[in-house]
Amino acid sequence: MTNFTGRHFINGSWTEGGETFQSDPVTGDPLTVHCGGKAEIDAAMKAAETAFETYGWTSREDRALFLEAIAEEIEARVDEITEIGMAETGLPEPRLKSVELPRTANQIRLFANHIRKGDYLDRRHDEALPDRKPMPRPDLRMMQRPLGPVGVFGASNFPLAFSTAGGDTASALAAGCPVVYKGHPGHPGTGELVAQAIAAAIEKTGMPKGVFGFVQSNTKEAGEALVTHPLTRAVGFTGSFGGGKALFDLAMSRDEPIPFFGELGSINPVFLFNDARTSRGAEIGSAWASSLTMGVGQFCTNPGVVVIEDGEGAEAFIEAARKTLEDVAAQPMLTGGVAEAYRRGVEKVAGVGSVKAHIQSSCDARHGTPALFEVTGAEWLGTSDLAQEVFGPAGIVVRAADASEVREIAQALHGQLTVTLQMDDSDADAAQPLLPILERKAGRILVNGFPTGVEVADAMVHGGPYPATTNFGATSVGTLAIRRFLRPVCYQNMPTALLPEDLRG
């Protein structure tokens, strides 16, 4: 922690600004952090706009080398980042050092390779037809171009892969967009050390100073200023529904609305079909409970609800899940605020009169334990509160009366990041009628397995219909994420010398 300064990184310099606040680590002493506001966001955005005048026109190879330098600098700080990340979030060393930090570096390199290929540009050329009748056709060339400066918000549950140099930052920089990042107050030290890595990469590769800005804050002022600043051209956000919806509304109410790519929450339902329930009910129940408690349930893809048709194997499923969850000890949650929200969410579910509690969670100011509830399909359909995300290791088993009620539950779902089908081969006929419904409900549908653990790959979709995200056509994981920060531009009869380099020839 000796390299932590508590400062902002603006226009290539580490600066102080605003009052200070104290961090709230799981272990160790609190850190003193400068709290930025409108002034710091304004300075960072103006520097980003200036940087865009050159960075937006850099070659794909130069940007790829910059991204690779960021990955290298992060890896060079692995021990320091892991140490402070563990203290701030309570996440274990293997999760940070062996999983999340390598994933962060690898997804940055994935975007470097992606832009080298150039396919994402979607280049098109309609040659001029001067002799065409009744009218000639002009020469038309089109490709995707970067939007401009992008605002990014860090996520509490992924202090590396969805934060300072996470997927939003990596994809925006790959597209040619400078980034102004609003640090998450839950891990200010981790955030700054990664920002230091990006700063070193800027220096190493000679990129413009304002290509990346980092503003620490624990108030709403900086976030609201980032979304409403006239130079911000798009925003990437991962967080709570309430906070994300408020920022989304701000983005839409601007004089010039901008794209707001917000990931807001999901219950990620699991549908357990009859033959799988009969043959593997206990096995699936135990596996579901393990997925439910992974990372103290603090994954956006946490499978919080299982829909199961009543019948043979249903009791075995619930009993196996209960036994597995009972063996899980209290674990520290990411922040005191997350623990408090989890406690309120569990109490809200338990307060629904028709709900049966198999395990009632007990948690203190920072730790959480699993909760397991059961409800009938009819009661689920009649109680909207049960369909709300509880961010933490709480699960609800919905016991449907028959296949018709299962279908009704599927139709009633809000937009989701994922839907899982637990099924045997013999369940295919029962699953098929649900697919047209579920395709409209989720960004990713998976068979067997569980949704926790999002592969970073070309074909991945980490998004979904509202309220899972604010833009159903986008993903925040995988190479398709770059398209959020691009727009098509057509060049008509443009002299070759004036065309972007990638459109010449």
N, C-alpha and C positions, 0 to 999 in steps of 0.2 A: 504494500500500500504506500510505499515511500514516494512513488512517482505521482500520486494523486495530488491535484492542485485545487479542485473545486471550481475551476474557471470555465469560461466559455471559449470556444474556438471560432473566431470571426475574422474573415478576410486574411487568413493565414497567420493570425496571432492569437495567443492565449490571453484573454482579457477578463477583468473583473467587471461586475455590473449588477446592480440591484442589491436588495438585502440578502442576508444569508439564511439558510435553513439547515436543520440537523437531519441527517438520514436516520433510518430506523432499521438497522441490520438485525439479523437473527442472532448473530454472535459478534463479539468485539465492540469497540467503541464507535459511536456515531461519527459520521464525517460532516465537516462544515462545508456547505455547498453554496455558491452564489446563485441567486434566483433571478433569472432573466425575465424580462417583460417586453413590452412593445418596442422599447428603444433597441434592445439587443436583436429582436427579430427583424426590425427594420434595417439595421446595419447589415445583418447576415443576408437578408433578401436582396439588398442593393448590391452587395458583393457578388451574390450568385448571379444576378442579372448581368453584371459586368463580365463575369466569367463565362456566361453563356455565349457571349459574342465571339469567343474563340473556341470554347469547349464544344459547343454545338456543331462545330465544323471540323473538329479533329478527325483524323482517320480512325477507322475501326481498329486497326492494329495498335495505334497509340492508346486508345481507350482500353483495349484488351491488356496491354502491358501495364497500364495503371491499375486495372482490377487485379491482375496477378500480383502486383506489388503490394496491394492492400492485403491479400490473402497471406503473403509471406510475412508481412509485418505483424499481422495478428498471430500467426503461428510462432513467431519469435518471442511473443509475450505470453505464451500459453500458461506458464506457471504462475505468473503474476495475476493474469486475468482469472485463472481458476481460483486462486486464493481469495481474491476479493469477491468474486462471484459467489463462492460458497458462504462467505460471511454475510453477504447482503441478502441472499435469497433463501438460504438453507438447502439449496439443491446439492446433492452429493457430488464428490469429486469425479466419479466415473461419468455421470450425466454431463457435466460441464467439459471435462478435459478430453474424454474419449468419444463423446457423442456430439454435443452441441457445437463445440469449437471446430472440430473437423467438418461438421456439416456446414457451418458458416463459411469456412474457407473454401470448401468444395463447391458450394453453390455460387460463390463469387467466380471461381474458375470456370464453372459451367457457363456463366454468362459471357466470360471472355471468349470461350470457344464458340459460343452461339453467334456472337457478333462477327467473329472472323469468317464464319461460313456465309453470312450475308443474306440468308434466306428470309430472315425476319423483315427485310426491307420491302419485300413484295414488289419488286421492280417490274414495271410494265411499260411497253413501248408500242404505240400505234404510229407507224411511219406515215409521213405525209403522202397524200394522194392528190397531187396538183391537177391531175386530169380527170378526176372523178366527176361524174354528172349526177344530178344537176349542180352540185356544189363541191368544190375541192375540200379535202380534209387536211387540217393542219397537222404538223408533227406534234405528237402528244407523248410525254414521258411522265411517269408517276412513280413515287416511292414514299415510304414512311419517313417522317422527319420528327425530331424531338420537339416536345411541347415548350420547354423552358424550365425555369426553376421549380422544383418539386418540394413540398413539405412532407416530412415523415414523422410519425409518432412511434415511440418505442412501445413494445408490449411487455407487460409485467412477467408473463409466464415463460418467455424465451428471451433471457437477457442478452443472448448473442444472436441466434438465428433469426429473430424477428425484431431486432433492436438496432443499435447504431449502424452496424454494417450488415444488417439482415437483408432479406429478400427484396424489400421495397427499395432500400438504398442501392443495392447491387443492380437491380433491374433498371432503376432510373439512371444511374451513372452509365450503365451499358448503353442505354438509349441515347445518351448525349445530353442528359439533363443534370445540371447542378442540383445538389440536395441541401436543404436546411433541415436539420434533425432536432426535434424537441426531445431532450433527454427525459427518461422515465425516472421519477423520484424514488422508485423502489430499488433501483440499482445505479445510483449516480457514479459510483466508483468504477464499476464494470463498464458503464457507458463511456466514461472519460478515457479509460485505458484503450478501448477500441478506437475512440476518436483520435488518440495519440498515434495509433497505428496508421490510420488514414492520413493524418497530417504528415507522417514520415513518408508515406507513399507519394503524396503530392510533391514533396520536396525532391524525392528520388527521381520521379518521372518528369518533373518540370511542368506540371499541370497548373492552370491559373489558380491563384490563391483562394478565390471565392468559390471554388467548385464544390466545397463541402463546408457547411457551417454547423456548429454544435452549440445549442443553447440549453443550459440546465434550468429547470423550473419545477416548483411543486404547487403552482397556482394555475388557475384557468386563463390568466391574462396572456401568457405566452402562446398557449394553444389556440386561443381565439384570434390572436394577432397573426399567427401563422396562416390560418385558414382564410382570414379576411384581407390579408395584405394584397394590394393590387398587382404585385409582381408574381405572386404564387399562381402557377398554372395548373396544378393538380396536387392531390393530397393522398397519402397512404396511411391507413390507420388500422390498428388491431387493438381491441379493448372491449369495454363493456357496452351493452346496448344503450344505456342512458347517455354515457359520455359521447359515444359515437354518433348517436342520433342528433344530439345537440350540435355537434360540429358539422354534421351533414346538412342540417337545416341552415346553419350559417353559410356554408358553401353555396347552397341553392338560393339564398336570399341576397347574395352579393349583386351589385349592379351588373357584373359580368359573372354569372355562375361558372363554377369550375368542376371538373370531375372529382368526386370524393370517393375513393375506393376504401370503404370501411368494412372490416370484418367484425361483426357485432355479437355473435353468439349462436349456439346451436345445441340441441339435445341429442343429435346424432342417433336416431332410433335404430334398434336392432329388431328384425322380424325373424322369429324362430318358427320354422315350419314343422308340420306334424311328424313326419318320419324322422327328421333329425331330433326332434324333441323326444320321441319314443326311444330311439336307439342311442342317443348321446346326451340326454338332458342334463345329467349330473356333470359330465365332462364340460359341456358348454357353459353351464352355470358357474363352475369354478374359473374357467378361462375368462368369462365376462367380468367376474369380480376382480380378477387380477388386472385386467385392462382398465376397469373403473377406478382403481386406486393407484395406477401408475402416475408418478409425479404428484401424488396427493390429489389426483383427479383434476389437476390444473392444466388440462389440455383443451384447446378449442374443439378437438375431435373426440372428447370424452363421451363414451356411449352411455348416456344417462338414463335411457329408457329401453326396456325390452317389451315387445308385444308378442304374447304367446297365447295360442288358442288352448283353451282348457282341455285337458285330457291326460292320457298316460305320459308320464315323464315330466309333467309340469311341477309337481311337488318335488321331484328329485332335483330339478333345475334350481328351484328356490332354496332348497335345503343346502345344496352344494355351494351356492352363492353365499348364503348366510354363514356357513362354516368358514369359508375362505375369508370373508370380511371380518369376522370376529377375531381372527388371528392378526389383523393389521393394527399395529400400535399407533398412537397419536404421533403425527409428524408436523413439523413446522410448515406453515403456508408462506406464500411469497411475501406478503405484507400483512400488517395488522388490518388494513382495510379489506383485503381479500378474505381474511379469516372472519371478520365481522359480517361481510356480505354472505359468506357461506352459512354462518350460524343463522342469519335471518332467513335465508332461503330454505334451510332444513326445517326451521320452525314453522314456516308458512305451509310447507307440504304436510307436516305432521298435524297442523291445525285444521286441515280439511277433514271433516267428520267421518267420511266414508273410507279414509285411508287406513290401512293396517300397517303398523310399524313393526318390522321384524328386528331391526337394529336402529336404535335412536342415537344419533351422533352426540358426542359430548366434546366440546372444544373450549379452550381458554382464549386469551387475547391473541394468540399467534398460532396455536396448533389445532389441527382438525382430525377427526376420526370418521370412518365410514358410516353411512346411513343406508338402510334398505327398507323400501316401502312396497306395498302391494295394493292394487286397486283393480276393480272390474273395468271391463271395456266401457260399459254404460256410464259408470261414474267418471271415467277419464273424459269421455266425450262431453259430459255435462259440466266439467270444471276446468275452465281455461287456465287457472293458475298452475295446474299440474303440467302444462305444456311449456312452462317457462324454464330456461336454463338455470340450474343451480351449479355454480362454478366451484367444483370440489368433488370429493369421492362419495356422492350420493346417487343411488340408483332407484328407479321405480320399475316394478314389474306390472305390466298391464295384462290382465287375464281376460281375453276376449271370449265371448260365448261360442262363436262359430266363425267360419270363413267370411261370411257377410259382414260381421262386425269388424274383423281385421281390415277388410277393404274400406269400411267407413272410417276407421281410425287413420288409415293411410291418406284418405281424401281430406281429412281434417287437419293434417300436419301443416305447419308453417314451413317456410323455406329453411333448408338444412344444408350444412356443409357436407354431411355424409348420411347415407342409409346403408345398413348392413343386412344381408340376407344370410341367416344360418340355415343351411339346407343340405339334405342328401340328394343324390341324383334323382331319386324317385319323387322328390318334391317339386320337380321342374314344372309340372302341369299346374300346380297350385301357385307357384311363384309367377308364372308368365302373365296372368291377368293384372298383377300389381305393377309390373314394370312401366306401362304407359303412365300410371299415376306417379310412381316414384321418380321417374326421369324428370318430371316437372317440379319435383320437390327438392332435389339435391344436386350438388355439383359432382359428387362421386358416389357411385353405387358399388359396393364390394360384396363378394360372396365368400362366406366363411372368414376366418380371421377376424380382426377388429380394427377400427379406424385409427386408433392411436398409433402414431408413427406414419408420417407423411413423406413418401418417397419424393426426392427432388429430381425430377426428370422431365423430358419433353412433353410427355402425355399426361402429366399430373394436372388435375384441377383442384385447387383449394379455394373454393368459392361456392356460391349457391344463391338461390332466389332470396329476396328479402323475407325476413329480417336477418338471415344468416350473414348476408353482405348487402351493401347498398348498390351493388352493380352486378347483376346476374351474369353478365357476359365476360367477367374478368376472373383471373386467378392471381393469388399472391405467392404461389409456389410453382416452380417449373418455368421453363423458358418462355412460355406464353405470357408470363407476367410482364415482359417488356412492352407488350402492346398497349398497356395502360398509359404509357408515357410517350406515345407516338401519335402522329396524325398524318393522313395522306395529303401530299401536295402534288399538284399537276403542273408541269412546265410546258407551255405551249409555244412552239417555234423559238425555243430558247437557244441562243448560240452555245456551242459546245463549251467555249471558254467560261461561260457563266453558270453552267450546270454544276451541281454537286458532283464531286469526284466519282461517286458510286453510280452516277447515271451517264457518264461519258462513255463513248464507244458503242 
